[in-house]
């Protein structure tokens, strides 16, 4: 039961999803970066960080409160989300599903320019962006690659969008801010 599982963990409980199923090479973080983000989040928050690791490729942390969730069914994902304090994720299922829960979330929107060939750059400029793939969500912060600052400036405040270097420290800072300002009621 997710409630019993969550009750054994230190608060806050932060869910981290950094590897997508579709277009994974464009929007996902490397397994090593995912681990660095998770460990920085745990250091900064003092709680548990649960990393969705569907592909079982994220290295194991030496930190006992950085846990990998591997091959879990969708109903259990929702149950764990409802017991958590924050979800951080890329443009993928858990981030979009968090809109239907009371927990705050942080969307991570990297710059596709970093990973595509020169021939594709004109086609992908600003493509991976919150207003293309999500809806404004109360309690969500959207961290967007710094190069896309002109596009971020065009979004209204309801998007919670801001530019970020998307480093472990920047993501941990946003998490600490979110946890300090929004206190959900887990299990509601």
N, CA, C and O of each residue as an XYZ file, in Angstrom:
752
protein
N       0.842     -1.175      0.000
C       0.000      0.000      0.000
C       0.892      1.244      0.000
O       1.842      1.331      0.777
N       0.581      2.206     -0.875
C       1.396      3.412     -1.024
C       1.446      4.233      0.260
O       2.480      4.820      0.580
N       0.350      4.278      0.989
C       0.318      5.069      2.225
C       1.267      4.488      3.273
O       1.965      5.236      3.957
N       1.296      3.182      3.401
C       2.210      2.527      4.348
C       3.659      2.764      3.904
O       4.516      3.106      4.719
N       3.921      2.580      2.610
C       5.262      2.815      2.065
C       5.713      4.240      2.354
O       6.815      4.449      2.861
N       4.869      5.227      2.036
C       5.220      6.633      2.254
C       5.410      6.935      3.741
O       6.251      7.757      4.103
N       4.647      6.285      4.587
C       4.757      6.515      6.025
C       6.095      6.103      6.604
O       6.450      6.525      7.704
N       6.833      5.293      5.888
C       8.157      4.844      6.352
C       9.291      5.734      5.847
O      10.457      5.504      6.165
N       8.943      6.748      5.062
C       9.952      7.610      4.453
C       9.996      8.966      5.150
O       8.983      9.427      5.676
N      11.171      9.609      5.155
C      11.244     10.970      5.698
C      10.582     11.955      4.737
O      10.644     11.789      3.519
N       9.962     12.962      5.293
C       9.343     14.027      4.492
C      10.341     15.139      4.278
O      11.223     15.358      5.109
N      10.208     15.851      3.159
C       9.219     15.672      2.102
C       9.597     14.505      1.184
O      10.759     14.111      1.084
N       8.590     13.982      0.534
C       8.811     12.939     -0.474
C       8.744     13.607     -1.844
O       7.728     14.196     -2.216
N       9.841     13.505     -2.582
C       9.940     14.116     -3.909
C      10.044     13.002     -4.941
O      10.902     12.125     -4.838
N       9.170     13.044     -5.931
C       9.226     12.104     -7.059
C      10.014     12.760     -8.183
O       9.831     13.944     -8.468
N      10.882     11.998     -8.815
C      11.712     12.519     -9.896
C      11.578     11.616    -11.116
O      11.808     10.409    -11.036
N      11.204     12.214    -12.246
C      11.059     11.470    -13.502
C      11.892     12.179    -14.566
O      11.553     13.286    -14.985
N      12.976     11.549    -15.003
C      13.911     12.201    -15.918
C      14.116     11.464    -17.239
O      14.905     11.910    -18.072
N      13.424     10.349    -17.447
C      13.622      9.571    -18.662
C      12.268      9.225    -19.268
O      11.485      8.478    -18.682
N      12.006      9.774    -20.442
C      10.738      9.531    -21.099
C      10.749      8.272    -21.952
O      11.803      7.701    -22.232
N       9.575      7.859    -22.353
C       9.426      6.694    -23.225
C       9.554      7.132    -24.685
O      10.350      6.576    -25.442
N       8.764      8.132    -25.068
C       8.827      8.618    -26.443
C       9.845      9.760    -26.540
O       9.968     10.569    -25.620
N      10.548      9.817    -27.626
C      11.539     10.873    -27.885
C      12.530     11.030    -26.738
O      12.974     12.135    -26.426
N      12.860      9.926    -26.132
C      13.701      9.948    -24.936
C      15.041     10.620    -25.197
O      15.571     11.290    -24.311
N      15.598     10.457    -26.389
C      16.901     11.045    -26.673
C      16.869     12.567    -26.719
O      17.915     13.210    -26.623
N      15.695     13.146    -26.865
C      15.581     14.596    -26.949
C      15.250     15.269    -25.623
O      15.716     16.379    -25.366
N      14.468     14.632    -24.794
C      13.961     15.327    -23.608
C      14.446     14.757    -22.289
O      14.181     15.335    -21.235
N      15.151     13.632    -22.324
C      15.554     12.959    -21.101
C      16.929     13.411    -20.617
O      17.744     13.926    -21.381
N      17.152     13.203    -19.344
C      18.463     13.428    -18.755
C      19.218     12.101    -18.782
O      18.603     11.034    -18.791
N      20.532     12.164    -18.793
C      21.323     10.933    -18.756
C      21.119     10.258    -17.397
O      20.751     10.925    -16.430
N      21.350      8.956    -17.310
C      21.236      8.279    -16.011
C      22.131      8.915    -14.935
O      21.732      9.028    -13.776
N      23.331      9.323    -15.328
C      24.247      9.937    -14.372
C      23.728     11.299    -13.903
O      23.835     11.632    -12.722
N      23.167     12.085    -14.826
C      22.581     13.378    -14.437
C      21.361     13.170    -13.548
O      21.145     13.931    -12.605
N      20.563     12.146    -13.839
C      19.394     11.848    -13.010
C      19.824     11.543    -11.581
O      19.209     12.019    -10.626
N      20.874     10.752    -11.438
C      21.375     10.432    -10.103
C      21.890     11.683     -9.404
O      21.619     11.884     -8.220
N      22.628     12.526    -10.121
C      23.148     13.770     -9.519
C      22.004     14.675     -9.063
O      22.080     15.275     -7.990
N      20.954     14.776     -9.864
C      19.791     15.591     -9.489
C      19.138     15.001     -8.240
O      18.828     15.727     -7.296
N      18.932     13.689     -8.238
C      18.276     13.039     -7.094
C      19.075     13.233     -5.812
O      18.504     13.539     -4.765
N      20.379     13.060     -5.887
C      21.194     13.211     -4.686
C      21.216     14.647     -4.195
O      21.200     14.888     -2.988
N      21.254     15.607     -5.117
C      21.218     17.020     -4.708
C      19.861     17.361     -4.091
O      19.795     18.097     -3.107
N      18.794     16.835     -4.656
C      17.457     17.064     -4.083
C      17.387     16.533     -2.656
O      16.866     17.204     -1.765
N      17.909     15.331     -2.442
C      17.849     14.749     -1.101
C      18.676     15.561     -0.118
O      18.234     15.807      1.005
N      19.867     15.980     -0.521
C      20.705     16.809      0.354
C      20.000     18.108      0.716
O      20.033     18.548      1.865
N      19.367     18.709     -0.269
C      18.730     20.022     -0.069
C      17.447     19.922      0.756
O      17.181     20.793      1.584
N      16.656     18.882      0.544
C      15.348     18.799      1.214
C      15.383     17.977      2.493
O      14.569     18.197      3.390
N      16.310     17.037      2.590
C      16.374     16.173      3.760
C      15.354     15.049      3.772
O      15.308     14.260      4.716
N      14.535     14.969      2.731
C      13.504     13.935      2.669
C      13.925     12.789      1.767
O      15.110     12.585      1.502
N      12.936     12.048      1.303
C      13.171     10.931      0.395
C      12.969     11.394     -1.043
O      12.077     12.191     -1.332
N      13.803     10.887     -1.932
C      13.653     11.150     -3.356
C      13.416      9.802     -4.031
O      14.255      8.903     -3.966
N      12.271      9.682     -4.670
C      11.896      8.455     -5.375
C      12.063      8.708     -6.865
O      11.375      9.553     -7.437
N      12.970      7.983     -7.488
C      13.306      8.191     -8.897
C      12.614      7.124     -9.738
O      12.847      5.930     -9.554
N      11.762      7.565    -10.663
C      11.171      6.621    -11.609
C      12.288      6.132    -12.525
O      12.890      6.928    -13.245
N      12.568      4.838    -12.503
C      13.662      4.247    -13.272
C      13.119      3.051    -14.050
O      13.543      1.915    -13.836
N      12.191      3.316    -14.941
C      11.527      2.260    -15.704
C      12.524      1.403    -16.485
O      12.334      0.194    -16.622
N      13.575      2.024    -16.989
C      14.548      1.302    -17.814
C      15.670      0.680    -16.990
O      16.568      0.041    -17.538
N      15.618      0.866    -15.686
C      16.588      0.281    -14.762
C      18.024      0.602    -15.161
O      18.892     -0.271    -15.155
N      18.267      1.878    -15.509
C      19.611      2.268    -15.915
C      20.213      3.394    -15.071
O      21.339      3.819    -15.329
N      19.489      3.874    -14.081
C      20.032      4.909    -13.211
C      20.900      4.232    -12.153
O      20.459      3.292    -11.492
N      22.135      4.710    -11.995
C      23.010      4.074    -11.007
C      22.413      4.141     -9.598
O      21.689      5.077     -9.260
N      22.727      3.147     -8.801
C      22.261      3.106     -7.407
C      23.014      4.162     -6.597
O      24.230      4.310     -6.720
N      22.278      4.878     -5.780
C      22.871      5.896     -4.917
C      23.370      5.266     -3.623
O      22.834      4.261     -3.156
N      24.383      5.861     -3.064
C      24.846      5.444     -1.740
C      24.003      6.073     -0.645
O      24.095      5.691      0.522
N      23.185      7.036     -1.027
C      22.307      7.713     -0.080
C      21.069      6.841      0.129
O      20.367      6.518     -0.829
N      20.805      6.467      1.352
C      19.700      5.533      1.618
C      18.327      6.108      1.312
O      17.363      5.352      1.190
N      18.210      7.436      1.183
C      16.904      8.037      0.917
C      16.713      8.448     -0.543
O      15.766      9.163     -0.870
N      17.608      7.997     -1.414
C      17.408      8.117     -2.859
C      17.075      6.715     -3.348
O      17.942      5.844     -3.420
N      15.807      6.512     -3.681
C      15.307      5.178     -4.031
C      14.839      5.153     -5.481
O      14.220      6.103     -5.960
N      15.140      4.061     -6.173
C      14.692      3.893     -7.559
C      13.402      3.081     -7.578
O      13.302      2.035     -6.936
N      12.430      3.572     -8.316
C      11.173      2.846     -8.520
C      11.244      2.234     -9.915
O      11.256      2.950    -10.916
N      11.291      0.920     -9.972
C      11.488      0.244    -11.244
C      10.270     -0.590    -11.620
O       9.740     -1.356    -10.815
N       9.842     -0.415    -12.875
C       8.774     -1.246    -13.444
C       7.507     -1.262    -12.582
O       6.979     -2.332    -12.278
N       7.023     -0.096    -12.193
C       5.805     -0.084    -11.381
C       4.602      0.235    -12.252
O       4.706      1.041    -13.177
N       3.461     -0.383    -11.972
C       2.264     -0.160    -12.792
C       1.679      1.235    -12.572
O       1.875      1.848    -11.524
N       0.964      1.716    -13.572
C       0.398      3.069    -13.545
C      -0.475      3.325    -12.314
O      -0.336      4.392    -11.716
N      -1.361      2.424    -11.899
C      -2.153      2.713    -10.692
C      -1.281      2.959     -9.453
O      -1.619      3.783     -8.603
N      -0.177      2.250     -9.361
C       0.727      2.466     -8.233
C       1.455      3.799     -8.361
O       1.732      4.450     -7.354
N       1.766      4.211     -9.585
C       2.364      5.543     -9.795
C       1.442      6.607     -9.217
O       1.889      7.483     -8.477
N       0.145      6.535     -9.554
C      -0.809      7.514     -9.024
C      -0.910      7.434     -7.506
O      -0.958      8.466     -6.837
N      -0.941      6.245     -6.963
C      -1.043      6.097     -5.511
C       0.158      6.715     -4.813
O       0.008      7.371     -3.782
N       1.340      6.511     -5.361
C       2.537      7.109     -4.770
C       2.517      8.621     -4.944
O       2.912      9.351     -4.035
N       2.066      9.099     -6.096
C       1.967     10.543     -6.307
C       1.093     11.188     -5.239
O       1.430     12.246     -4.707
N      -0.019     10.554     -4.932
C      -0.946     11.125     -3.954
C      -0.370     11.167     -2.545
O      -0.863     11.913     -1.698
N       0.654     10.385     -2.286
C       1.303     10.377     -0.969
C       2.554     11.243     -0.936
O       3.208     11.347      0.101
N       2.890     11.863     -2.059
C       4.133     12.628     -2.174
C       3.886     14.119     -2.005
O       2.750     14.592     -2.032
N       4.983     14.843     -1.831
C       4.912     16.283     -1.608
C       5.253     17.108     -2.838
O       4.888     18.281     -2.911
N       5.946     16.518     -3.806
C       6.377     17.251     -4.994
C       6.738     16.248     -6.076
O       7.315     15.199     -5.789
N       6.397     16.573     -7.333
C       6.830     15.789     -8.475
C       7.663     16.685     -9.370
O       7.270     17.813     -9.666
N       8.808     16.188     -9.802
C       9.667     16.895    -10.746
C       9.810     15.985    -11.951
O      10.185     14.821    -11.810
N       9.513     16.510    -13.144
C       9.575     15.629    -14.304
C       9.710     16.344    -15.627
O       9.424     17.533    -15.764
N      10.157     15.568    -16.593
C      10.242     16.032    -17.973
C       8.851     15.963    -18.604
O       7.882     15.557    -17.963
N       8.775     16.366    -19.868
C       7.533     16.302    -20.637
C       7.190     14.829    -20.879
O       7.571     14.249    -21.896
N       6.466     14.239    -19.927
C       6.119     12.830    -20.018
C       4.930     12.547    -19.102
O       4.404     13.450    -18.452
N       4.520     11.296    -19.062
C       3.316     10.895    -18.343
C       3.185     11.387    -16.914
O       2.174     12.007    -16.585
N       4.170     11.139    -16.042
C       3.999     11.570    -14.650
C       3.782     13.084    -14.498
O       2.967     13.509    -13.679
N       4.502     13.899    -15.279
C       4.302     15.353    -15.182
C       2.881     15.717    -15.602
O       2.216     16.498    -14.920
N       2.415     15.167    -16.702
C       1.065     15.490    -17.167
C       0.006     14.943    -16.205
O      -1.002     15.606    -15.959
N       0.216     13.770    -15.670
C      -0.740     13.190    -14.724
C      -0.797     13.977    -13.422
O      -1.834     14.007    -12.759
N       0.310     14.616    -13.051
C       0.317     15.369    -11.792
C      -0.710     16.492    -11.793
O      -1.120     16.966    -10.733
N      -1.123     16.915    -12.978
C      -2.148     17.959    -13.087
C      -3.469     17.512    -12.443
O      -4.280     18.342    -12.031
N      -3.667     16.218    -12.365
C      -4.910     15.677    -11.800
C      -4.774     15.352    -10.315
O      -5.651     14.711     -9.737
N      -3.689     15.786     -9.702
C      -3.455     15.524     -8.284
C      -3.259     16.849     -7.553
O      -3.046     17.879     -8.192
N      -3.328     16.835     -6.237
C      -3.128     18.078     -5.488
C      -1.661     18.432     -5.247
O      -1.378     19.476     -4.660
N      -0.723     17.592     -5.682
C       0.672     17.900     -5.364
C       1.261     18.909     -6.345
O       0.909     18.899     -7.525
N       2.152     19.777     -5.874
C       2.824     20.710     -6.782
C       3.814     19.957     -7.664
O       4.213     18.834     -7.355
N       4.197     20.585     -8.752
C       5.108     19.927     -9.681
C       6.069     20.940    -10.288
O       5.824     22.146    -10.302
N       7.162     20.400    -10.783
C       8.153     21.193    -11.507
C       8.391     20.493    -12.839
O       8.801     19.333    -12.880
N       8.131     21.211    -13.925
C       8.393     20.682    -15.262
C       9.793     21.069    -15.699
O      10.213     22.211    -15.511
N      10.513     20.126    -16.279
C      11.868     20.365    -16.780
C      11.836     20.353    -18.302
O      11.458     19.353    -18.912
N      12.231     21.466    -18.914
C      12.126     21.636    -20.358
C      13.501     21.973    -20.936
O      13.838     23.149    -21.070
N      14.310     20.947    -21.285
C      15.648     21.198    -21.831
C      15.585     21.757    -23.248
O      14.531     21.766    -23.883
N      16.729     22.218    -23.727
C      16.845     22.808    -25.056
C      17.218     21.725    -26.061
O      18.271     21.100    -25.937
N      16.368     21.503    -27.048
C      16.652     20.489    -28.064
C      17.876     20.837    -28.903
O      18.465     19.951    -29.524
N      18.266     22.097    -28.934
C      19.441     22.475    -29.704
C      20.676     21.725    -29.238
O      21.613     21.522    -30.010
N      20.678     21.317    -27.985
C      21.838     20.612    -27.440
C      21.975     19.198    -27.983
O      23.050     18.608    -27.875
N      20.927     18.639    -28.559
C      20.964     17.218    -28.916
C      20.617     16.897    -30.371
O      20.673     15.730    -30.759
N      20.263     17.883    -31.184
C      19.901     17.578    -32.577
C      20.994     18.038    -33.534
O      21.834     18.869    -33.191
N      20.963     17.480    -34.736
C      21.936     17.850    -35.766
C      21.645     19.260    -36.279
O      20.551     19.789    -36.086
N      22.630     19.852    -36.926
C      22.479     21.210    -37.456
C      21.322     21.305    -38.449
O      20.652     22.334    -38.530
N      21.089     20.224    -39.208
C      20.001     20.248    -40.192
C      18.629     20.362    -39.532
O      17.704     20.929    -40.115
N      18.496     19.827    -38.319
C      17.200     19.852    -37.630
C      16.981     21.109    -36.787
O      15.849     21.394    -36.397
N      18.027     21.853    -36.503
C      17.904     23.013    -35.606
C      16.792     23.995    -36.012
O      16.048     24.444    -35.140
N      16.650     24.348    -37.303
C      15.562     25.275    -37.652
C      14.166     24.726    -37.336
O      13.236     25.496    -37.099
N      14.023     23.407    -37.333
C      12.711     22.796    -37.114
C      12.359     22.639    -35.646
O      11.182     22.570    -35.295
N      13.359     22.581    -34.791
C      13.082     22.310    -33.377
C      13.238     23.524    -32.478
O      13.037     23.417    -31.268
N      13.590     24.673    -33.035
C      13.809     25.857    -32.203
C      12.563     26.165    -31.386
O      11.521     26.516    -31.940
N      12.670     26.034    -30.083
C      11.547     26.294    -29.195
C      10.480     25.228    -29.202
O       9.393     25.441    -28.665
N      10.764     24.082    -29.801
C       9.736     23.044    -29.919
C       9.356     22.428    -28.577
O       8.170     22.304    -28.272
N      10.340     22.042    -27.776
C      10.048     21.437    -26.483
C       9.825     22.571    -25.487
O      10.770     23.083    -24.886
N       8.572     22.949    -25.324
C       8.229     24.147    -24.565
C       6.895     23.917    -23.856
O       6.013     23.265    -24.415
N       6.729     24.436    -22.642
C       5.510     24.138    -21.869
C       4.201     24.419    -22.603
O       3.271     23.617    -22.513
N       4.104     25.530    -23.321
C       2.827     25.868    -23.947
C       2.502     24.990    -25.150
O       1.379     25.045    -25.649
N       3.433     24.194    -25.625
C       3.158     23.248    -26.715
C       2.633     21.918    -26.191
O       1.838     21.256    -26.858
N       3.077     21.520    -24.990
C       2.814     20.160    -24.539
C       2.114     20.046    -23.194
O       1.890     18.933    -22.718
N       1.769     21.139    -22.581
C       1.079     21.039    -21.296
C       0.080     22.180    -21.170
O      -0.085     22.986    -22.086
N      -0.571     22.231    -20.041
C      -1.525     23.291    -19.747
C      -1.052     24.038    -18.506
O      -0.318     23.478    -17.692
N      -1.465     25.304    -18.349
C      -1.125     25.986    -17.104
C      -1.688     25.189    -15.928
O      -2.838     24.752    -15.958
N      -0.879     25.007    -14.908
C      -1.261     24.167    -13.779
C      -0.942     24.883    -12.479
O       0.213     25.239    -12.247
N      -1.935     25.106    -11.623
C      -1.642     25.737    -10.333
C      -0.616     24.914     -9.551
O      -0.683     23.685     -9.509
N       0.326     25.614     -8.940
C       1.340     24.931     -8.147
C       2.493     24.376     -8.955
O       3.355     23.702     -8.391
N       2.546     24.632    -10.264
C       3.637     24.117    -11.098
C       4.622     25.227    -11.421
O       4.243     26.352    -11.747
N       5.881     24.882    -11.320
C       6.965     25.713    -11.826
C       7.483     25.007    -13.070
O       7.728     23.801    -13.039
N       7.651     25.737    -14.156
C       8.239     25.175    -15.374
C       9.622     25.783    -15.560
O       9.751     26.983    -15.802
N      10.659     24.951    -15.447
C      12.037     25.386    -15.657
C      12.397     25.121    -17.114
O      12.376     23.979    -17.574
N      12.727     26.190    -17.830
C      12.951     26.122    -19.268
C      14.402     26.503    -19.564
O      14.957     27.396    -18.924
N      15.009     25.825    -20.532
C      16.389     26.105    -20.923
C      16.592     27.606    -21.147
O      15.736     28.282    -21.719
N      17.722     28.105    -20.694
C      17.993     29.548    -20.712
C      17.935     30.169    -22.106
O      17.518     31.318    -22.245
N      18.341     29.439    -23.131
C      18.345     29.990    -24.481
C      16.937     30.359    -24.956
O      16.773     31.144    -25.890
N      15.932     29.790    -24.306
C      14.549     30.045    -24.720
C      13.905     31.197    -23.950
O      12.679     31.302    -23.905
N      14.713     32.051    -23.351
C      14.198     33.188    -22.569
C      13.203     34.056    -23.352
O      12.201     34.472    -22.771
N      13.428     34.352    -24.649
C      12.428     35.158    -25.372
C      11.045     34.504    -25.410
O      10.031     35.200    -25.351
N      10.998     33.185    -25.507
C       9.704     32.497    -25.509
C       9.079     32.513    -24.113
O       7.868     32.687    -23.976
N       9.893     32.335    -23.089
C       9.392     32.368    -21.711
C       8.759     33.725    -21.424
O       7.729     33.809    -20.755
N       9.379     34.784    -21.932
C       8.870     36.138    -21.692
C       7.473     36.341    -22.278
O       6.749     37.235    -21.840
N       7.086     35.534    -23.254
C       5.779     35.667    -23.880
C       4.665     34.950    -23.115
O       3.484     35.176    -23.376
N       5.043     34.088    -22.172
C       4.042     33.341    -21.410
C       3.519     34.179    -20.251
O       4.258     34.967    -19.661
N       2.268     34.010    -19.938
C       1.683     34.687    -18.795
C       2.113     34.038    -17.488
O       2.701     32.957    -17.499
N       1.828     34.680    -16.368
C       2.249     34.151    -15.067
C       1.604     32.814    -14.714
O       2.142     32.069    -13.895
N       0.468     32.503    -15.314
C      -0.206     31.233    -15.009
C       0.632     30.012    -15.414
O       0.349     28.895    -14.980
N       1.650     30.221    -16.235
C       2.504     29.117    -16.664
C       3.596     28.815    -15.650
O       4.182     27.734    -15.707
N       3.891     29.708    -14.738
C       4.953     29.487    -13.761
C       6.286     29.199    -14.422
O       7.110     28.474    -13.863
N       6.511     29.754    -15.602
C       7.717     29.448    -16.378
C       8.824     30.445    -16.074
O       8.591     31.642    -15.906
N      10.034     29.909    -16.011
C      11.231     30.737    -15.860
C      12.410     29.989    -16.458
O      12.406     28.762    -16.556
N      13.405     30.745    -16.851
C      14.586     30.109    -17.414
C      15.455     29.549    -16.294
O      15.439     30.022    -15.158
N      16.211     28.526    -16.665
C      17.051     27.843    -15.693
C      18.173     27.112    -16.419
O      17.988     26.657    -17.547
N      19.341     26.995    -15.779
C      20.391     26.177    -16.389
C      20.095     24.670    -16.291
O      20.825     23.864    -16.869
N      19.039     24.286    -15.572
C      18.638     22.886    -15.413
C      19.773     22.022    -14.845
O      19.946     20.868    -15.238
N      20.522     22.588    -13.938
C      21.569     21.850    -13.227
C      20.962     21.236    -11.966
O      19.877     21.637    -11.545
N      21.655     20.261    -11.359
C      21.140     19.717    -10.093
C      20.879     20.805     -9.040
O      19.867     20.755     -8.341
N      21.783     21.784     -8.924
C      21.580     22.856     -7.943
C      20.353     23.705     -8.272
O      19.570     24.031     -7.379
N      20.181     24.065     -9.543
C      19.034     24.897     -9.929
C      17.717     24.153     -9.704
O      16.735     24.747     -9.258
N      17.695     22.876    -10.008
C      16.483     22.080     -9.801
C      16.198     21.927     -8.313
O      15.045     22.016     -7.891
N      17.239     21.696     -7.512
C      17.062     21.584     -6.056
C      16.585     22.903     -5.457
O      15.762     22.901     -4.541
N      17.085     24.024     -5.958
C      16.625     25.332     -5.472
C      15.139     25.531     -5.762
O      14.393     26.001     -4.903
N      14.712     25.172     -6.972
C      13.294     25.288     -7.324
C      12.448     24.362     -6.460
O      11.345     24.726     -6.052
N      12.954     23.176     -6.183
C      12.220     22.234     -5.326
C      12.064     22.807     -3.920
O      10.976     22.757     -3.346
N      13.129     23.344     -3.371
C      13.059     23.923     -2.025
C      12.065     25.083     -1.998
O      11.304     25.227     -1.041
N      12.072     25.896     -3.029
C      11.119     27.006     -3.116
C       9.683     26.493     -3.174
O       8.809     26.992     -2.464
N       9.449     25.509     -4.011
C       8.104     24.958     -4.147
C       7.631     24.342     -2.837
O       6.493     24.560     -2.419
N       8.492     23.583     -2.197
C       8.115     22.939     -0.935
C       7.868     23.956      0.174
O       7.066     23.706      1.074
N       8.543     25.089      0.118
C       8.376     26.120      1.142
C       7.095     26.928      0.944
O       6.557     27.479      1.905
N       6.603     27.004     -0.291
C       5.454     27.866     -0.568
C       4.152     27.110     -0.749
O       3.079     27.679     -0.546
N       4.220     25.860     -1.120
C       3.014     25.085     -1.376
C       3.070     23.842     -0.489
O       3.995     23.037     -0.597
N       2.090     23.692      0.377
C       2.045     22.513      1.248
C       0.793     21.706      0.931
O      -0.292     22.010      1.426
N       0.949     20.678      0.105
C      -0.223     19.849     -0.202
C      -0.593     18.968      0.986
O       0.180     18.795      1.930
N      -1.761     18.436      0.907
C      -2.205     17.460      1.901
C      -2.084     16.092      1.257
O      -2.954     15.702      0.478
N      -0.995     15.331      1.573
C      -0.842     14.018      0.951
C      -2.052     13.128      1.224
O      -2.648     13.162      2.301
N      -2.388     12.343      0.230
C      -3.473     11.380      0.385
C      -4.852     11.936      0.153
O      -5.846     11.241      0.358
N      -4.929     13.216     -0.283
C      -6.241     13.807     -0.541
C      -6.616     13.583     -1.980
O      -7.690     14.004     -2.410
